[in-house]
Amino acid sequence: MKIKEQVVFDIREEKFRYLHRQDKDKNNKVDMVELNKRLNQLKKNNFYVNAKITIASILCLTVVIMISLKI
């Protein structure tokens, strides 16, 4: 019968392990064209969301005003 090994977590050993990575072949360059595309898309989406919220708020406000004027 095999005895299950216990995993010991040593906080002093694991604390900064991500700083000592061995794989240096990863490219850390940023593609500016892709970054600008994503930023422009995000700006466009935020504009449309803000416009929808503004229109919905104005519509609700006009409904409340129309109800209060009729009474």
PyMOL commands that set and color helices and strands:
alter all, ss='L'
color gray80, all
select helices_A, chain A and resi 11-14+17-20+32-70
alter helices_A, ss='H'
color red, helices_A
deselect
rebuild
show_as cartoon
